[in-house]
Amino acid sequence: MKRFCISCGVEESETTPIIKGLCPKCYVMLRGLASAPQSVDIEFCRVCGAIRVHGKWVYVHSFDEAREVVEDLVIDLLKPSEDVVLEDVEASFRLYESSTASVNVIGKLGGVRVSQTITIQLNWRSTLCPLCRKIAGGSYSAVVQVRYVNRDRDIDKYINELRSLYGKWIKEIKPVKNGYDITLLDAEVAKRIAEDFKHRWHAVKIVKSYGDTKRLSTGETISRLYVSVRILNFKPGDYVIIDGKPYTVDAIEGSWLALKDSNNNVKRIHIDEVVEGIGKYRAKKSR
């Protein structure tokens, strides 16, 4: 027994299936391929262009990146109808300007390829992101304290690279004795930089602590993160104290240190042991 579309009366065929009493054309017209809210508010930073998505700020570096972020947000708003298999979604809209987004939805309905254009009003709200707010207020969230045993060109080179990698989050890079203090606007970036040092030099001791705790008017307490990054890049001739006994670094053998005591006895110790027991070690350049 053949079926007919209850809306337009077209007869069912191989190219015109009937889904829930409707042909594909009428299904799209009456039920739609997907549902979406009529409008959505989008917060953006008027200084750096960052966009707030699902409560989190996304920092973009170009208009293309910003467009991808908003397009993903718009696509996430769509809820496909239960009978539809979505194949593609294309969104057209104006960045940083309240306007109507035109969303072209393409999918399959009963094996037939169909499409529909859905409109969503995008209401852009201008504000300041936490990063730019801190910059404006002269505040910061973390300090990475980098210290090394020996001056290393690769360390200096990486410090310079940090400006291009994380320049937006860096408030200041200050040279200090045997290292650098890197003041940052975001604590998560500070943790990432510390892990970068560990990945590049391996023999690195990282210690995290919190200080400068303040209580806000809301009752919430906030603290600054301090990350100590000690790069144990020993070289032959360095003076080391282990358990109160002085040694001179005689040689570096891969991941092992050959240490010579005052009686010229040589002791080998793995660099990981140095990292783990750094509280028991003190090194300085021998003269």
N, C-alpha and C positions, 0 to 999 in steps of 0.2 A: 504494500500500500504506500503510495507516494505521499510525501508531506509537502505542506505549503507554508510560506512565511505568513504569520498571522497579521503582519503589518501591511505588507505590499501585495501579498498573494502570489509571489513568484513560486514556481514549482521547484522542488529539490532536484539537483542534478550533480554530476561529478564536479563541476566547477562552481556550483552554488549549493553548498551544504546548508542544512538547517540546524542551528544551534539554539537550544532552548526556545524553539518555535520561531526563530528569526533567521533570515538570511544574513550573510556577512555585512552587507551594506546597512541593513536596518539595525543589526546588532551594534554596529559602530555608532549609528545615529542615536539610538535609544539607550544603550547601556554603556557605550564607550570602551575603548581598549584599556584605559587606565583612569584612575581618579587622582586628583591632586588638589591641594588647597587653593582657594581663589587668590590668596596673597601670602607673601612671606617677608619678614623683616630681616635685613642683612646689615650687620654692623661692620664698619670699616674704619681704619685709622686714617684720619685726614692728613697725617704727616708722612707715614711710610707706606700706606696702602695695604697694610695687613688686613685680613678678612677673618671675622669670627665665625667659626663653623662648629655647630653642636657644642657651644660653650668654650671652645678652644680657639686660640688665635693662630692663624696660619700666615706665616711671613713669606711673601712672594717677592721675586726679583725682577719680574717683567709682567707686561700686560698679558702675555700668553699664559704664564703661570696662573695669574689671577683669573683668567677666563676658564682655565681647566678646573680651578677650585670651585667656581660658581656653577659651572656646568655639572660637576659631580654632585653638588648640593641640590640642584634642580632635579637631577635624575633620581636622587634618593627620595625626593618628595613623591614620586610616582608610585602608585599601588596598582599593579596590573590586575585586570579582571581575571577571574578564576579560569575562564575558558581560553585565555590568550597566552601565547608564547611570544614574549618580546624578543625581537632580533636586533633592533637598533633604535637609538634615541639621539636626536640632534636638537640642540637648544640655541636659540638666537636671542641676544639681549644686549643692553648697553651697560658697560662697566661703570660703577660708582655713580650711577644716575638712576633715579627711580623711573621705572618704565615697565612695559608689559613684555614678558619673555614669551616667545613663541616656541613651543616644544613639539617637534615632529616625531610621533611615535609610530614605529613600524613593527609589525609582528605577524603571526599566523593565527588564523581563526578557522578551526575545522580543516586545517591543511591549506587554506587559501591565504595568500599574502595580502594584508590590508594595512592601511595607514590612517592616522588621525592627527590633527593639530590641536594641541591643548594650550591654553594661555594661562599664565600665572603672573600676577602683579608683583614685581620686585620693589620693595620699599627700602632704599638704602639709607642707613642712619650713620651720620658722621660722629666720631668720637676719638679718643686717644687710646691706643693699645697700652698695656702695662709697660712695655719697653720704652715707648716714647714718653710716657708719663714719668718714668724714672729719670730719663734723660733731662726732661724739663725741670724736674725737682732736684737734680743733682744727686740722686740716690744710687745705690748699687746693692746687689744681692749676694755676691760671692767674691772671694779672692783665692786665686790659685798661686801658691808660693812655690816656685820652681827653684830648686837648688841642685848644683852639680858638684862633683869632686874636682873635675878638671874642665877648664874652658874648652868647648867643642864647637867647631864651625857649624856642624849639623844642627846643634841646639839653637845657635843664633839664627840659622837659616829658617828653622821651623818657627821660631818666635816671630820672624817677619812674615811667614806664610799665614800665621794666625790672623793677621790683620785683614787679609783678603778672604780667609775662610769664615771668620766669625766677627768681622769688623763691626757689624751692627750691634753686637752684644758686648763689645769691649769698651769699657770706659777709659781705661788707662793701662799701659804696659810700662812698668817702672824698673829700670835696671838697678839691682842691689848687689851687694857682695856675694859672689859665687851664685848668681842667678837672677831671677826676675820675679816681680810681683805683678800678677795679671788681675786687674779689677774688672769684674763682669756684672752685667745687669740681670743675668739669668743664672740660677743655680744649676739647672740641668745642663747648660752649656759648659759650666765649670767642670762638672763630672765627666762630660764627653771629652774635654781637653785633657783631663788627667788620664783617662783611658787611652787617648791617643799617644801620650808620652810613654805609657806602659807598653803599648803595642810596638812602638818604634825602637825603644831602648831595652826592653825586657827587664833588665836589672834596675827596677824602680820600686821604691817603697812609697805607698800612698796612704796617708792618714787624713781622715775627715773629722772635722769638729765644727761646733756651732758656737757663735758668740754674738755680742751686741744685741741681746734679746730685748725686744720692746713689746709693750702691751698696747694694742690699739683701742680706740674708743668703743669698738664692738665687743671688746673682751678677748679677742683673739690675740695670741702672741706670735711674733715673727722673729726669726733669728737669721743672721748672716752665716753663710757656709764658708768655712776656711778649709782649703784642701792643700796639704803639704805633699809636694812631689819631689822626692829625693832621687836623683839619677846617680847611681853608683858606678860611674864610668872610671874605674880605677885604671892607673897606668903604672908600669914598672917604676919603682922609686918612691911611690906613695907610702906614707907612714900610716900604719893602722894599729889600733889598740883593740885587742880581743880579750875579754875577761881579765882586763887589767895588765895584760902582757903585750909589750910592743913588738910589732913585726914591720918588715919592709916588703912591699909587693915586689917579688922577684921576677914574676912573669905572668902573663895572661894566656891561658891555654884553653881557648874556646870559652866554655862556661865555667871554667875552673880558675881559681887564683892560686898561684904558688907563692907562699909567704915564708920569709926567712926571719928567724929570730936572731937575738944578739950573739948566739953561739953558731950562727950559720946553719942551723938545722932548718930544713925545708918542710913545710906543712901545706898540703893541698886542701882547699875548701871550695865547695860548689857555690856559685854566686847566689843561688836560691837560698842557701843557708845564711848568707850575708843579708839578703832582703828580709828573711823571716826574723832574724835576730839583730836587726839594725840598732836596737836599743843598746846592744853590747859592743857596738863598733863605733869607732871614731877615726876619721881619715883626714890627713892633710898632706900637702905636697912636701916631700922631704927636701932638705937643702943640701 
